[in-house]
Amino acid sequence: MRILVTGGAGFIGSNVALELQRRQPKADIVVLDSFSEGTFANLVDFRGDVVCADLTEPSWTMSIGDAPFDQIYHLAAISDQRVTDQAKMMRANVEGFRALLDFAQPTQTPVVYASSASTYGLRAGVMREGDAPSPATVYAFSKMVMDNLARIRTEELKEWRLIGMRYFNVYGPREGHKGVPASMIYHLSKQMMESQRPRIFEFGEQKRDFVYIDDAVNATILAMEKAPATGIYNAGTGVPRSFNDMVRILNTVLDTALPAEYIPCAFKASYQSHTEADLTRSRKDLGYRPQFTLEKGIAEYMRFLYPDRLRDVSQRVAKAKKRETRKLVAKPPAKTKKKRSR
Ligand SMILES: NC(=O)c1ccc[n+]([C@@H]2O[C@H](COP(=O)([O-])OP(=O)(O)OC[C@H]3O[C@@H](n4cnc5c(N)ncnc54)[C@H](O)[C@@H]3O)[C@@H](O)[C@H]2O)c1
């Protein structure tokens, strides 16, 4: 079995490559990355070949050699939604994908590629794969065009599977290289570890579908194994949580008591204030069942980021749960006697 993982030095790509290595130790796994954003540090435990090449340069196919692949996971892209250079974004995301499809088509190698929940746009409510896309940024637009391209390419080639993953807000180990676009959970935890108040947009009641990396990776591999045909699948938890929830959980896990500091939202015109994955299709076709609540995912992630500080994290979370339960079952305070008015 030969497997190609593009964008394998990045956040999701490196976690996919490492999990494939764990699940299929005999497979020949090749990572391809331009190293424009990703880092070697994400791959120190990887035992396969790593090709440094840019998918938008025609020479990348020469670097990768002639032996065909059985599976391709395509995670390479500009993942920073703040990039406004339209030509740059379209070249990297759409033309890079087109070149990859040209490479995979003769052998009809199945491709699982990264689409994005950003294609759903700025509306609230449950997001279903069949909903009309409504991209608010050129990043989201590039992902919508990738979905279109996958559909068009396989209209005449029904046996060839191109499967798009609509990732929601993924967080977890190996995202630090992303800088500002890394998850809020990463940034807020850094602030709180320095005893700073966590800064979130006014007034913290925005809700996002935060999905832990292990669930996102599992959905991705399930898509390769089980998706019956070309199509798109949501990869979230189905449970949107507020930014205030996130701060509360971080305080519990990090053993801090730092209230949120609310700041005005700098990206109002393109900011998704509510994301929520509908998982009906992913559950039915892929058998995907997310395993990580926000509480469990944050606890796991903080243990990875701050192992020395968090040795007793499970006890702390358990204690906090007990405290909450006690509060809920506590008797209401005894009525105080009314003072007699004179
Ligand atoms: N992280 C999320 O929450 C999230 C959400 C929705 C969609 N996605 C998508 O998932 C994919 C992976 O995201 P990520 O968070 O791991 O981002 P990332 O920036 O960590 O990884 C992308 C990788 O692609 C590489 N790359 C970029 N352009 C390339 C090119 N032309 N040729 C070869 N390599 C190139 C970068 O060097 C980087 O290592 C992206 O397509 C992103 O758009 C991510």
The ligand as an SDF file (V2000), in Angstrom:
LIG
                    3D

 44 48  0  0  0  0  0  0  0  0999 V2000
   -7.4080   23.6720   10.7580 N   0  0  0  0  0  0  0  0  0  0  0  0
   -8.6960   23.8610   10.5380 C   0  0  0  0  0  0  0  0  0  0  0  0
   -9.4650   24.1570   11.4710 O   0  0  0  0  0  0  0  0  0  0  0  0
   -9.2580   23.7280    9.1410 C   0  0  0  0  0  0  0  0  0  0  0  0
  -10.6270   23.9990    8.9550 C   0  0  0  0  0  0  0  0  0  0  0  0
  -11.1550   23.8620    7.6770 C   0  0  0  0  0  0  0  0  0  0  0  0
  -10.3490   23.4650    6.6160 C   0  0  0  0  0  0  0  0  0  0  0  0
   -9.0080   23.2330    6.8110 N   0  0  0  0  0  0  0  0  0  0  0  0
   -8.1880   22.8250    5.6530 C   0  0  0  0  0  0  0  0  0  0  0  0
   -7.4470   21.6640    6.0050 O   0  0  0  0  0  0  0  0  0  0  0  0
   -6.1850   21.6710    5.3640 C   0  0  0  0  0  0  0  0  0  0  0  0
   -5.0820   21.5710    6.3850 C   0  0  0  0  0  0  0  0  0  0  0  0
   -5.1670   22.6860    7.2670 O   0  0  0  0  0  0  0  0  0  0  0  0
   -4.1320   22.9330    8.4200 P   0  0  0  0  0  0  0  0  0  0  0  0
   -4.8550   23.5760    9.5200 O   0  0  0  0  0  0  0  0  0  0  0  0
   -3.3920   21.6770    8.6640 O   0  0  0  0  0  0  0  0  0  0  0  0
   -3.1810   24.0160    7.7290 O   0  0  0  0  0  0  0  0  0  0  0  0
   -1.5870   24.1190    7.6910 P   0  0  0  0  0  0  0  0  0  0  0  0
   -1.2870   25.4820    7.1680 O   0  0  0  0  0  0  0  0  0  0  0  0
   -1.0140   23.7210    8.9910 O   0  0  0  0  0  0  0  0  0  0  0  0
   -1.1890   23.0180    6.6140 O   0  0  0  0  0  0  0  0  0  0  0  0
   -1.1640   23.2470    5.2280 C   0  0  0  0  0  0  0  0  0  0  0  0
    0.1520   22.6940    4.7020 C   0  0  0  0  0  0  0  0  0  0  0  0
    0.1590   22.8190    3.2780 O   0  0  0  0  0  0  0  0  0  0  0  0
    1.4610   23.2320    2.8510 C   0  0  0  0  0  0  0  0  0  0  0  0
    1.3050   23.8780    1.5410 N   0  0  0  0  0  0  0  0  0  0  0  0
    0.6930   25.0530    1.2910 C   0  0  0  0  0  0  0  0  0  0  0  0
    0.7240   25.3170   -0.0290 N   0  0  0  0  0  0  0  0  0  0  0  0
    1.3560   24.2530   -0.6190 C   0  0  0  0  0  0  0  0  0  0  0  0
    1.6770   23.9290   -1.9680 C   0  0  0  0  0  0  0  0  0  0  0  0
    1.3730   24.7410   -2.9880 N   0  0  0  0  0  0  0  0  0  0  0  0
    2.3390   22.7800   -2.2360 N   0  0  0  0  0  0  0  0  0  0  0  0
    2.6670   21.9280   -1.2180 C   0  0  0  0  0  0  0  0  0  0  0  0
    2.3860   22.2050    0.0800 N   0  0  0  0  0  0  0  0  0  0  0  0
    1.7350   23.3360    0.3750 C   0  0  0  0  0  0  0  0  0  0  0  0
    1.9470   24.1570    3.9620 C   0  0  0  0  0  0  0  0  0  0  0  0
    3.3510   24.2710    3.9930 O   0  0  0  0  0  0  0  0  0  0  0  0
    1.3760   23.4720    5.2050 C   0  0  0  0  0  0  0  0  0  0  0  0
    2.2950   22.5650    5.7560 O   0  0  0  0  0  0  0  0  0  0  0  0
   -6.1300   22.9590    4.5440 C   0  0  0  0  0  0  0  0  0  0  0  0
   -6.5360   22.6660    3.2360 O   0  0  0  0  0  0  0  0  0  0  0  0
   -7.1520   23.8430    5.2290 C   0  0  0  0  0  0  0  0  0  0  0  0
   -7.6800   24.7860    4.3280 O   0  0  0  0  0  0  0  0  0  0  0  0
   -8.4570   23.3520    8.0480 C   0  0  0  0  0  0  0  0  0  0  0  0
  1  2  1  0
  2  3  2  0
  2  4  1  0
  4  5  1  0
  4 44  2  0
  5  6  2  0
  6  7  1  0
  7  8  2  0
  8  9  1  0
  8 44  1  0
  9 10  1  0
  9 42  1  0
 10 11  1  0
 11 12  1  0
 11 40  1  0
 12 13  1  0
 13 14  1  0
 14 15  2  0
 14 16  1  0
 14 17  1  0
 17 18  1  0
 18 19  2  0
 18 20  1  0
 18 21  1  0
 21 22  1  0
 22 23  1  0
 23 24  1  0
 23 38  1  0
 24 25  1  0
 25 26  1  0
 25 36  1  0
 26 27  1  0
 26 35  1  0
 27 28  2  0
 28 29  1  0
 29 30  1  0
 29 35  2  0
 30 31  1  0
 30 32  2  0
 32 33  1  0
 33 34  2  0
 34 35  1  0
 36 37  1  0
 36 38  1  0
 38 39  1  0
 40 41  1  0
 40 42  1  0
 42 43  1  0
M  CHG  2   8   1  16  -1
M  END
$$$$
